[in-house]
Amino acid sequence: MAIDQDKPAKLAVCLNKYILEATSAAQIATAMKWASSRNIRIVIKGKGHDLNGRGAYSLSIWTHRLRDMSFKSDWRHPSKNTTEHIAVVGSGNNWGDVLQAAYSVGRTVVSG
């Protein structure tokens, strides 16, 4: 396929207008307020890309650097008078990281 230099590339329609490589939840909250106040579409992704064009002219928030992870044994269930064991996992972690961390504290995580 020949490229016509006189016509704008159609690929440009698939590109994000703004990109935030977030390192904290506070950054994401600020960016979402900013984009919402300007009626800019928001696309959130951990890793990878979207070839379907949903990110065109949007704010893309990348969350792959959010790698915090903690395990709590006393999380209080909001509608019951019980406590649960939970994992709080940042979206930048992969399942291998989560499974290894859970194993190190004697827990099991269902993944897939």
VEXLO-978754 format. One line per field, with one value per atom (N, C-alpha, C, O, CB): atom name; x, y, z; residue number from 1. Coordinates in Angstrom, 1 decimal. Glycine has a CB too. Layout:
! residues N
atom	c(CA ...)
x	c(X ...)
y	c(Y ...)
z	c(Z ...)
n	c(NUM ...)
This chain:
! residues 112
atom	c(N CA C O CB N CA C O CB N CA C O CB N CA C O CB N CA C O CB N CA C O CB N CA C O CB N CA C O CB N CA C O CB N CA C O CB N CA C O CB N CA C O CB N CA C O CB N CA C O CB N CA C O CB N CA C O CB N CA C O CB N CA C O CB N CA C O CB N CA C O CB N CA C O CB N CA C O CB N CA C O CB N CA C O CB N CA C O CB N CA C O CB N CA C O CB N CA C O CB N CA C O CB N CA C O CB N CA C O CB N CA C O CB N CA C O CB N CA C O CB N CA C O CB N CA C O CB N CA C O CB N CA C O CB N CA C O CB N CA C O CB N CA C O CB N CA C O CB N CA C O CB N CA C O CB N CA C O CB N CA C O CB N CA C O CB N CA C O CB N CA C O CB N CA C O CB N CA C O CB N CA C O CB N CA C O CB N CA C O CB N CA C O CB N CA C O CB N CA C O CB N CA C O CB N CA C O CB N CA C O CB N CA C O CB N CA C O CB N CA C O CB N CA C O CB N CA C O CB N CA C O CB N CA C O CB N CA C O CB N CA C O CB N CA C O CB N CA C O CB N CA C O CB N CA C O CB N CA C O CB N CA C O CB N CA C O CB N CA C O CB N CA C O CB N CA C O CB N CA C O CB N CA C O CB N CA C O CB N CA C O CB N CA C O CB N CA C O CB N CA C O CB N CA C O CB N CA C O CB N CA C O CB N CA C O CB N CA C O CB N CA C O CB N CA C O CB N CA C O CB N CA C O CB N CA C O CB N CA C O CB N CA C O CB N CA C O CB N CA C O CB N CA C O CB N CA C O CB N CA C O CB N CA C O CB N CA C O CB N CA C O CB N CA C O CB N CA C O CB N CA C O CB N CA C O CB N CA C O CB N CA C O CB)
x	c(0.8 0.0 0.9 1.8 -1.0 0.7 1.5 0.9 -0.3 1.4 1.8 1.4 1.4 2.3 2.4 0.2 0.0 0.5 -0.2 -1.5 1.6 2.1 1.2 1.4 3.5 0.3 -0.5 -1.8 -2.5 -1.0 -2.0 -3.2 -2.8 -1.7 -4.1 -3.5 -3.1 -3.3 -4.2 -4.0 -2.4 -2.4 -3.7 -4.0 -1.2 -4.3 -5.5 -5.2 -6.0 -6.3 -4.0 -3.5 -3.7 -3.9 -2.1 -3.5 -3.6 -4.9 -5.0 -3.3 -6.0 -7.3 -7.3 -8.2 -8.3 -6.5 -6.4 -5.6 -5.6 -6.0 -4.9 -4.0 -4.6 -5.6 -2.8 -4.1 -4.6 -4.2 -3.1 -4.2 -5.0 -4.6 -3.7 -2.8 -5.8 -4.0 -3.2 -2.9 -3.7 -4.0 -1.8 -1.4 -0.8 0.0 -0.3 -1.3 -0.7 -0.2 -0.9 -1.8 1.1 1.7 1.6 2.5 3.2 0.5 0.2 1.1 1.5 -1.2 1.5 2.3 1.5 2.1 3.6 0.3 -0.4 -1.9 -2.3 0.0 -2.8 -4.2 -4.6 -5.5 -4.9 -3.8 -4.1 -3.9 -4.7 -3.2 -2.9 -2.7 -3.9 -4.3 -1.4 -4.3 -5.5 -6.7 -7.4 -5.7 -7.0 -8.2 -8.1 -9.1 -8.3 -6.9 -6.7 -6.9 -7.6 -5.3 -6.4 -6.5 -7.9 -8.4 -5.6 -8.6 -10.0 -10.9 -11.8 -10.6 -10.7 -11.4 -11.1 -12.0 -11.1 -9.8 -9.4 -10.1 -10.7 -7.9 -10.0 -10.6 -12.1 -12.7 -10.2 -12.8 -14.2 -14.7 -15.7 -14.7 -13.9 -14.3 -14.2 -14.8 -13.5 -13.5 -13.2 -14.0 -13.8 -11.8 -14.8 -15.5 -14.6 -14.8 -16.5 -13.4 -12.5 -12.7 -12.7 -11.0 -12.8 -13.0 -11.8 -10.7 -13.2 -12.0 -11.0 -10.9 -11.9 -11.3 -9.6 -9.3 -8.3 -7.2 -8.8 -8.6 -7.7 -7.2 -8.0 -8.3 -5.9 -5.3 -4.1 -3.3 -5.0 -3.9 -2.7 -1.5 -0.5 -3.0 -1.7 -0.6 -1.2 -2.4 0.3 -0.4 -0.9 -1.4 -1.1 -1.9 -2.2 -2.7 -4.1 -4.5 -1.8 -4.8 -6.1 -6.1 -6.0 -7.2 -6.3 -6.3 -7.7 -7.9 -5.7 -8.7 -10.1 -10.5 -11.6 -11.0 -9.6 -9.8 -10.6 -11.0 -10.5 -10.8 -11.6 -10.8 -11.4 -11.9 -9.5 -8.7 -8.5 -7.9 -7.4 -9.1 -8.9 -9.3 -10.4 -9.7 -8.4 -8.6 -9.0 -9.7 -9.7 -8.5 -8.9 -7.7 -6.6 -9.4 -8.0 -6.9 -6.7 -7.6 -7.2 -5.5 -5.2 -4.4 -3.4 -4.3 -5.0 -4.3 -3.7 -4.4 -5.3 -2.4 -1.6 -1.4 -0.9 -0.3 -1.8 -1.7 -0.6 -0.6 -3.0 0.3 1.2 2.3 3.0 1.9 2.4 3.4 2.8 3.5 4.0 1.5 0.8 1.0 0.2 -0.7 2.1 2.5 2.4 3.0 3.9 1.7 1.5 0.8 0.0 0.8 1.1 0.4 0.4 1.5 1.0 -0.7 -0.8 -1.8 -2.8 -1.1 -1.6 -2.5 -3.0 -2.2 -1.8 -4.3 -4.9 -5.7 -6.4 -5.8 -5.5 -6.2 -7.4 -8.1 -5.3 -7.6 -8.7 -9.6 -10.1 -8.1 -9.8 -10.7 -12.1 -12.6 -10.5 -12.8 -14.2 -15.1 -15.2 -14.5 -15.9 -17.0 -18.0 -18.5 -17.6 -18.3 -19.2 -20.7 -21.3 -19.3 -21.2 -22.6 -22.7 -23.8 -23.3 -21.5 -21.6 -20.7 -19.9 -21.1 -20.9 -20.0 -18.9 -18.7 -20.8 -18.2 -17.1 -15.9 -15.9 -17.5 -14.7 -13.5 -13.1 -13.4 -12.4 -12.4 -11.9 -10.5 -9.9 -12.8 -9.9 -8.5 -8.6 -9.3 -7.7 -8.0 -8.0 -6.6 -5.7 -9.0 -6.6 -5.4 -5.8 -6.8 -4.7 -5.0 -5.2 -4.0 -2.9 -5.2 -4.3 -3.3 -3.4 -4.5 -3.5 -2.3 -2.3 -2.4 -1.9 -1.0 -2.9 -3.2 -1.9 -2.0 -4.1 -0.8 0.5 1.1 2.1 1.4 0.6 1.1 0.6 -0.5 0.7 1.4 0.9 0.6 1.0 2.0 -0.1 -0.6 0.6 0.5 -1.4 1.7 2.9 3.4 3.7 4.0 3.4 3.8 2.8 3.3 3.9 1.6 0.5 0.6 0.5 -0.9 0.7 0.7 1.9 1.8 0.7 3.1 4.3 4.2 4.6 5.5 3.7 3.5 2.5 2.7 3.1 1.4 0.4 1.0 0.8 -0.8 1.8 2.4 3.4 3.5 3.2 4.1 5.0 4.4 5.1 5.9 3.1 2.4 1.3 0.5 1.7 1.5 0.6 -0.8 -1.7 0.6 -1.0 -2.3 -2.3 -1.3 -2.7 -3.5 -3.7 -4.6 -5.6 -4.4 -4.3 -5.2 -5.7 -4.9 -4.3 -7.0 -7.5 -7.3 -7.7 -9.1 -6.6 -6.3 -6.7 -7.1 -4.8 -6.6 -6.9 -6.7 -7.0 -8.3)
y	c(-1.2 0.0 1.2 1.4 0.0 2.1 3.3 4.4 4.5 3.9 5.2 6.2 7.5 7.9 6.4 8.2 9.5 10.6 10.8 9.7 11.2 12.3 13.5 14.3 12.7 13.7 14.9 14.7 15.7 15.2 13.5 13.3 13.0 12.3 12.1 13.5 13.2 11.7 11.1 14.0 11.2 9.8 9.5 10.2 9.4 8.4 8.0 7.5 7.5 7.0 7.0 6.5 7.6 7.3 6.0 8.8 9.9 10.0 10.5 11.3 9.5 9.5 8.6 8.7 9.1 7.6 6.6 7.0 6.3 5.3 8.1 8.5 9.3 10.1 9.3 9.2 10.0 11.4 11.7 9.3 12.3 13.7 14.0 14.8 14.6 13.4 13.6 12.2 11.3 14.5 12.1 10.9 11.2 12.1 10.1 10.5 10.6 9.3 8.3 11.1 9.2 8.0 8.1 8.7 7.8 7.7 7.9 7.1 6.0 7.6 7.8 7.1 7.2 6.7 7.8 7.8 7.8 8.0 8.4 9.0 7.6 7.7 9.2 9.6 7.0 10.1 11.5 12.1 12.9 12.2 11.6 12.1 11.7 12.5 11.5 10.5 10.1 10.9 11.3 8.6 11.1 11.9 13.3 13.8 12.0 14.0 15.3 15.3 16.2 15.8 14.3 14.2 14.0 14.5 13.1 13.1 12.9 14.1 14.4 11.7 14.9 16.1 17.1 17.7 16.8 17.2 18.1 17.7 18.6 18.1 16.4 16.0 16.1 16.5 14.5 15.8 15.9 17.3 17.6 15.3 18.3 19.7 20.2 21.3 20.5 19.5 19.9 19.0 19.2 20.0 18.1 17.2 16.3 16.1 17.9 15.9 15.1 13.6 13.3 15.5 12.7 11.3 10.8 11.2 10.5 9.9 9.3 7.8 7.1 9.5 7.3 5.9 5.5 6.1 5.7 4.5 4.0 2.6 1.7 3.9 2.4 1.1 0.8 1.7 1.0 -0.5 -0.9 -1.0 -0.4 -2.2 -1.8 -2.0 -2.2 -2.5 -3.2 -2.2 -2.5 -1.3 -0.2 -3.5 -1.6 -0.5 -1.0 -2.1 -0.2 0.0 -0.3 0.1 1.3 0.5 -0.8 -0.6 -0.3 -0.2 -1.7 -0.3 -0.1 1.4 1.7 -0.8 2.3 3.7 4.3 5.5 3.9 3.6 4.2 5.3 6.1 3.1 5.4 6.4 7.7 8.6 5.9 7.8 9.0 10.2 10.4 8.8 11.2 12.5 12.5 13.3 13.3 11.5 11.3 11.6 11.9 9.9 11.5 11.5 10.0 9.4 12.3 9.5 8.1 8.1 8.8 7.5 7.4 7.3 5.9 4.9 7.6 5.9 4.6 4.3 5.2 4.7 3.1 2.8 1.7 1.2 2.3 1.4 0.3 0.6 -0.3 0.1 1.8 2.1 2.0 2.2 3.5 1.8 1.6 0.2 -0.7 2.0 0.0 -1.4 -1.6 -2.6 -1.7 -0.8 -1.0 -2.3 -2.8 0.1 -3.0 -4.2 -4.4 -4.2 -5.5 -4.7 -5.0 -6.1 -6.2 -3.7 -6.8 -7.8 -7.4 -7.1 -9.2 -7.5 -7.1 -8.2 -8.9 -5.8 -8.5 -9.6 -9.1 -10.0 -10.5 -7.8 -7.3 -6.3 -5.4 -6.7 -6.5 -5.6 -5.9 -7.0 -5.8 -4.8 -5.0 -4.9 -3.9 -3.9 -6.0 -6.0 -4.9 -4.9 -7.4 -4.1 -3.0 -3.3 -2.6 -2.1 -4.5 -4.8 -6.0 -6.4 -5.2 -6.4 -7.5 -7.1 -6.2 -8.9 -7.8 -7.5 -8.6 -9.2 -7.6 -8.7 -9.7 -9.0 -7.9 -10.9 -9.6 -9.2 -10.2 -11.4 -8.9 -9.8 -10.6 -10.4 -9.4 -10.4 -11.4 -11.3 -10.8 -11.4 -12.7 -9.7 -9.1 -8.8 -8.6 -7.9 -8.6 -8.1 -6.8 -6.8 -9.1 -5.8 -4.5 -4.4 -4.3 -3.2 -4.5 -4.7 -3.5 -3.3 -6.0 -2.8 -1.8 -2.4 -3.6 -1.0 -1.7 -2.3 -2.5 -3.1 -1.3 -2.0 -2.2 -3.6 -4.0 -1.2 -4.3 -5.6 -6.7 -6.6 -6.0 -7.7 -8.8 -10.0 -9.9 -9.3 -11.0 -12.0 -12.8 -13.3 -13.0 -12.9 -13.6 -12.9 -13.5 -13.7 -11.5 -10.8 -10.9 -11.1 -9.3 -10.9 -11.0 -12.4 -12.5 -10.8 -13.4 -14.8 -15.0 -15.7 -15.8 -14.5 -14.7 -13.9 -14.5 -14.2 -12.7 -11.9 -12.6 -12.6 -10.5 -13.1 -13.8 -15.0 -15.3 -14.2 -15.8 -17.0 -16.7 -17.4 -17.7 -15.5 -15.1 -14.8 -14.8 -14.0 -14.5 -14.2 -15.3 -15.1 -12.8 -16.4 -17.6 -17.5 -18.1 -17.8 -16.8 -16.6 -17.2 -17.4 -15.1 -17.4 -17.9 -16.9 -16.3 -19.3 -16.6 -15.7 -16.4 -17.1 -14.4 -16.3 -16.9 -15.9 -14.7 -17.2 -16.4 -15.5 -16.2 -17.3 -15.2 -15.4 -16.0 -15.0 -15.3 -16.5)
z	c(0.0 0.0 0.0 0.9 1.2 -0.9 -1.0 -0.1 0.2 -2.5 0.5 1.4 0.6 0.0 2.6 0.7 0.0 1.0 2.0 -0.4 0.7 1.6 1.7 2.6 1.1 0.7 0.7 1.6 1.8 -0.7 2.1 2.9 4.4 4.6 2.4 5.4 6.8 7.1 6.5 7.7 7.9 8.2 9.1 10.0 9.0 8.7 9.5 10.9 11.8 8.7 11.1 12.4 13.4 14.6 12.3 13.1 14.0 14.7 15.9 13.3 14.1 14.7 15.9 16.8 13.7 16.0 17.1 18.3 19.3 16.6 18.1 19.2 20.3 20.0 18.6 21.5 22.6 22.5 21.9 24.0 22.9 22.9 24.2 24.1 22.9 25.3 26.5 27.1 27.0 27.5 27.8 28.4 29.8 30.0 27.6 30.8 32.2 32.6 32.6 33.2 32.9 33.5 35.0 35.6 32.9 35.6 37.0 37.9 37.7 37.3 39.0 40.1 41.4 42.4 40.2 41.4 42.7 42.3 41.3 43.6 43.3 43.2 43.1 42.4 44.3 43.8 43.8 42.4 42.0 44.8 41.7 40.4 39.5 38.7 39.8 39.6 38.8 39.1 38.2 39.1 40.4 40.8 40.2 39.7 42.3 40.3 39.7 38.2 37.7 40.0 37.5 36.1 35.6 34.6 35.5 36.4 36.0 36.2 35.4 36.9 37.3 37.5 36.3 35.8 38.8 36.0 34.9 33.6 32.9 34.7 33.2 32.0 32.0 31.0 31.7 33.1 33.2 33.0 32.4 34.5 33.6 33.5 32.1 31.8 34.5 31.2 29.8 28.8 27.6 29.5 29.4 28.5 27.6 26.5 27.7 28.2 27.5 28.0 29.2 27.8 27.0 27.3 28.1 27.8 26.0 29.0 29.8 29.5 29.5 31.3 29.2 29.0 30.0 30.1 27.5 30.8 31.8 31.4 31.0 33.2 31.5 31.1 31.9 32.3 29.6 32.2 33.0 32.1 32.4 33.7 31.1 30.1 28.7 28.6 30.5 27.7 26.4 25.7 26.0 26.5 24.7 23.8 23.3 23.5 22.6 22.7 22.1 20.7 20.3 22.9 19.8 18.4 17.8 16.6 17.6 18.7 18.3 18.2 17.9 19.2 18.5 18.4 19.5 19.4 17.1 20.6 21.7 22.4 23.2 22.7 22.2 22.9 22.1 22.6 23.2 20.9 20.1 20.8 21.3 18.8 20.8 21.4 22.9 23.4 20.6 23.6 25.0 25.9 25.4 25.2 27.2 28.2 28.5 29.0 29.5 28.3 28.6 29.9 30.0 27.4 30.9 32.2 32.3 32.3 33.4 32.3 32.4 33.9 34.6 31.7 34.3 35.8 36.0 37.1 36.2 35.1 35.3 36.3 36.7 33.9 36.8 37.8 39.2 40.2 37.6 39.3 40.6 41.1 40.8 40.5 41.8 42.2 43.7 44.2 41.7 44.4 45.9 46.1 45.2 46.5 47.2 47.5 49.0 49.7 46.8 49.6 51.1 51.4 50.6 51.9 52.4 52.9 54.3 55.2 52.9 54.5 55.7 56.3 55.5 55.6 57.6 58.2 59.0 59.6 59.0 59.1 60.0 59.2 59.9 61.2 57.9 57.2 57.6 57.6 55.7 58.0 58.5 57.3 56.6 59.5 57.2 56.1 56.4 57.5 56.0 55.4 55.7 56.1 56.8 54.5 55.6 56.0 57.0 57.2 54.7 57.5 58.5 59.6 59.5 57.8 60.7 61.9 61.9 62.9 63.2 60.8 60.7 60.1 59.5 59.9 60.3 59.6 58.6 58.8 60.7 57.6 56.5 56.2 56.6 55.2 55.6 55.1 53.6 52.8 55.1 53.3 52.0 51.5 52.2 51.9 50.2 49.5 48.8 48.1 48.5 49.0 48.2 47.3 47.7 49.2 46.0 44.9 43.9 43.3 44.3 43.7 42.6 41.3 41.0 42.8 40.3 39.0 38.2 37.1 38.2 38.6 37.9 38.2 37.5 38.2 39.1 39.5 38.5 38.0 40.9 38.2 37.4 38.4 39.6 36.4 37.9 38.8 39.4 40.6 38.1 38.7 39.3 40.6 41.6 38.3 40.5 41.7 42.8 44.0 41.3 42.5 43.6 44.2 45.4 43.0 43.4 43.9 44.8 45.9 42.8 44.4 45.2 46.5 47.5 44.4 46.5 47.7 48.7 49.9 47.4 48.1 48.9 49.6 50.8 48.1 48.8 49.4 50.5 51.5 48.2 50.4 51.4 52.7 53.8 50.9 52.7 54.0 54.3 55.1 53.9 53.7 54.0 53.4 54.0 55.4 52.4 51.8 50.4 49.7 51.8 49.9 48.5 47.8 48.4 48.5 46.6 45.8 44.6 43.9 45.3 44.3 43.1 41.9 42.0 43.3 40.9 39.8 38.5 38.4 39.8 37.4 36.1 35.0 33.9 36.1)
n	c(1 1 1 1 1 2 2 2 2 2 3 3 3 3 3 4 4 4 4 4 5 5 5 5 5 6 6 6 6 6 7 7 7 7 7 8 8 8 8 8 9 9 9 9 9 10 10 10 10 10 11 11 11 11 11 12 12 12 12 12 13 13 13 13 13 14 14 14 14 14 15 15 15 15 15 16 16 16 16 16 17 17 17 17 17 18 18 18 18 18 19 19 19 19 19 20 20 20 20 20 21 21 21 21 21 22 22 22 22 22 23 23 23 23 23 24 24 24 24 24 25 25 25 25 25 26 26 26 26 26 27 27 27 27 27 28 28 28 28 28 29 29 29 29 29 30 30 30 30 30 31 31 31 31 31 32 32 32 32 32 33 33 33 33 33 34 34 34 34 34 35 35 35 35 35 36 36 36 36 36 37 37 37 37 37 38 38 38 38 38 39 39 39 39 39 40 40 40 40 40 41 41 41 41 41 42 42 42 42 42 43 43 43 43 43 44 44 44 44 44 45 45 45 45 45 46 46 46 46 46 47 47 47 47 47 48 48 48 48 48 49 49 49 49 49 50 50 50 50 50 51 51 51 51 51 52 52 52 52 52 53 53 53 53 53 54 54 54 54 54 55 55 55 55 55 56 56 56 56 56 57 57 57 57 57 58 58 58 58 58 59 59 59 59 59 60 60 60 60 60 61 61 61 61 61 62 62 62 62 62 63 63 63 63 63 64 64 64 64 64 65 65 65 65 65 66 66 66 66 66 67 67 67 67 67 68 68 68 68 68 69 69 69 69 69 70 70 70 70 70 71 71 71 71 71 72 72 72 72 72 73 73 73 73 73 74 74 74 74 74 75 75 75 75 75 76 76 76 76 76 77 77 77 77 77 78 78 78 78 78 79 79 79 79 79 80 80 80 80 80 81 81 81 81 81 82 82 82 82 82 83 83 83 83 83 84 84 84 84 84 85 85 85 85 85 86 86 86 86 86 87 87 87 87 87 88 88 88 88 88 89 89 89 89 89 90 90 90 90 90 91 91 91 91 91 92 92 92 92 92 93 93 93 93 93 94 94 94 94 94 95 95 95 95 95 96 96 96 96 96 97 97 97 97 97 98 98 98 98 98 99 99 99 99 99 100 100 100 100 100 101 101 101 101 101 102 102 102 102 102 103 103 103 103 103 104 104 104 104 104 105 105 105 105 105 106 106 106 106 106 107 107 107 107 107 108 108 108 108 108 109 109 109 109 109 110 110 110 110 110 111 111 111 111 111 112 112 112 112 112)
